[in-house]
């Protein structure tokens, strides 16, 4: 049995103890298309029997924040616009005297390929700086632009 019916500007909402059903409006009336028997008869009967259907506020639209595109970042690092940065860092970390740099580079790689966490990536980038790695102005601009395009927060910016 329907216990309550409300409406907003786009739909009627039918409430039952075990179900809530939203029916879209069409010219101010419920659009019954897509509803089959016996549900259709029950809803129509309850709708026609209702003296007055209160108007509720429209739901507030919820927008989900864009999630970072980790796969896109990986592809840009290994074969795209960011590859020159990755290549320069990799070559420098191969020097036996660059053990701390090699560790920091590994942390960057792990945070992108395995952990996929912005805080981990930001920490790895900070570690690169601590061990003496210097990004060029062009690398900074390119990295910041690409990570923003891929939905990353400013936390991973250079």
C-alpha positions as CSV (number, residue, x, y, z in Angstrom):
1,X,0.0,0.0,0.0
2,X,1.2,3.5,-0.9
3,X,1.7,5.5,2.3
4,X,2.6,8.8,0.7
5,X,2.9,10.6,-2.6
6,X,5.0,13.7,-3.2
7,X,6.1,15.6,-6.2
8,X,8.8,18.0,-7.4
9,X,9.1,19.8,-10.8
10,X,10.2,16.6,-12.6
11,X,8.6,13.6,-10.9
12,X,6.1,12.1,-8.6
13,X,7.5,10.0,-5.7
14,X,5.4,7.1,-4.4
15,X,6.3,5.8,-1.0
16,X,5.6,2.3,0.5
17,X,7.1,0.7,3.5
18,X,9.3,-1.5,1.3
19,X,9.7,0.7,-1.8
20,X,10.1,4.2,-3.0
21,X,9.3,4.7,-6.7
22,X,9.9,7.8,-8.8
23,X,7.7,8.3,-11.8
24,X,8.6,11.1,-14.3
25,X,6.2,13.8,-15.0
26,X,4.8,14.4,-18.5
27,X,2.7,17.6,-18.9
28,X,2.2,17.7,-15.1
29,X,0.9,14.2,-14.8
30,X,2.7,10.9,-14.1
31,X,4.1,9.2,-17.2
32,X,2.9,5.7,-16.7
33,X,4.8,4.2,-19.7
34,X,7.1,1.5,-18.6
35,X,5.0,0.5,-15.6
36,X,3.3,-2.9,-16.0
37,X,0.3,-4.5,-14.2
38,X,-0.5,-5.0,-11.4
39,X,1.8,-2.1,-10.2
40,X,0.3,0.2,-12.8
41,X,-3.3,-0.2,-11.4
42,X,-2.2,0.2,-7.8
43,X,-0.2,3.4,-8.5
44,X,-2.9,4.9,-10.7
45,X,-5.6,4.1,-8.1
46,X,-3.5,5.7,-5.3
47,X,-2.7,8.7,-7.5
48,X,-6.4,9.3,-8.3
49,X,-7.4,8.9,-4.7
50,X,-5.0,11.4,-3.4
51,X,-6.7,14.7,-2.4
52,X,-3.6,16.8,-2.7
53,X,-0.1,15.9,-3.5
54,X,2.5,18.1,-1.7
55,X,5.2,19.8,-3.7
56,X,8.7,19.0,-2.5
57,X,11.9,20.8,-3.4
58,X,13.8,19.5,-6.3
59,X,16.8,17.3,-5.2
60,X,20.1,19.1,-5.1
61,X,22.2,17.8,-8.0
62,X,25.2,16.0,-6.8
63,X,28.4,16.2,-8.8
64,X,31.1,13.7,-8.2
65,X,34.6,15.0,-8.1
66,X,36.6,13.9,-11.1
67,X,38.9,11.0,-10.2
68,X,42.5,11.2,-11.3
69,X,43.3,9.2,-14.4
70,X,46.2,7.0,-13.2
71,X,46.2,5.0,-16.4
72,X,46.5,8.1,-18.5
73,X,49.4,9.4,-16.3
74,X,51.2,6.1,-16.7
75,X,50.7,6.2,-20.5
76,X,52.0,9.8,-20.7
77,X,55.0,9.0,-18.6
78,X,56.0,5.8,-20.6
79,X,55.1,6.9,-24.1
80,X,53.6,10.3,-24.2
81,X,54.3,14.0,-23.5
82,X,55.8,13.3,-20.1
83,X,58.2,10.6,-21.3
84,X,61.2,13.0,-21.6
85,X,60.9,13.8,-17.8
86,X,60.7,10.1,-17.0
87,X,63.6,9.3,-19.4
88,X,65.8,12.0,-17.9
89,X,65.0,10.9,-14.3
90,X,65.6,7.2,-15.2
91,X,68.9,7.8,-16.9
92,X,70.1,9.9,-14.0
93,X,69.1,7.3,-11.4
94,X,71.1,4.6,-13.2
95,X,74.3,6.3,-12.0
96,X,75.7,4.1,-9.2
97,X,76.4,7.2,-7.2
98,X,72.7,8.2,-7.4
99,X,71.3,5.6,-5.0
100,X,69.0,8.1,-3.2
101,X,67.8,9.4,-6.5
102,X,67.1,5.8,-7.6
103,X,65.1,5.2,-4.5
104,X,63.1,8.4,-5.0
105,X,62.4,7.5,-8.7
106,X,61.2,4.1,-7.5
107,X,58.8,5.8,-5.1
108,X,57.4,7.9,-7.9
109,X,57.0,4.9,-10.1
110,X,55.3,2.8,-7.4
111,X,53.0,5.6,-6.4
112,X,51.7,5.8,-10.0
113,X,51.7,2.1,-11.0
114,X,50.9,0.4,-7.7
115,X,49.6,2.6,-5.0
116,X,47.7,5.1,-7.2
117,X,47.4,7.6,-4.4
118,X,47.9,11.4,-4.8
119,X,49.4,11.8,-1.4
120,X,52.0,9.0,-2.1
121,X,52.8,10.7,-5.4
122,X,53.2,14.1,-3.8
123,X,55.5,12.6,-1.1
124,X,57.6,10.8,-3.8
125,X,57.9,14.1,-5.7
126,X,59.0,15.8,-2.5
127,X,61.6,13.1,-1.9
128,X,63.0,13.7,-5.4
129,X,63.6,17.3,-4.4
130,X,65.1,16.4,-1.1
131,X,67.7,14.2,-2.8
132,X,68.6,17.1,-5.1
133,X,66.6,16.5,-8.2
134,X,65.8,19.8,-10.0
135,X,62.9,20.0,-12.6
136,X,63.4,22.4,-15.5
137,X,60.8,25.2,-15.9
138,X,59.6,23.4,-19.1
139,X,59.1,20.1,-17.1
140,X,57.2,21.9,-14.3
141,X,54.9,23.6,-16.8
142,X,54.3,20.3,-18.7
143,X,53.8,18.2,-15.6
144,X,51.4,20.6,-14.0
145,X,49.4,21.0,-17.2
146,X,49.2,17.3,-17.9
147,X,48.3,16.3,-14.4
148,X,45.6,18.9,-14.2
149,X,44.1,17.7,-17.6
150,X,44.1,14.1,-16.1
151,X,42.1,15.2,-13.1
152,X,44.8,15.3,-10.4
153,X,44.7,17.9,-7.6
154,X,47.3,20.5,-7.1
155,X,48.9,18.3,-4.5
156,X,50.9,16.5,-7.2
157,X,52.0,19.7,-8.9
158,X,55.6,20.6,-9.2
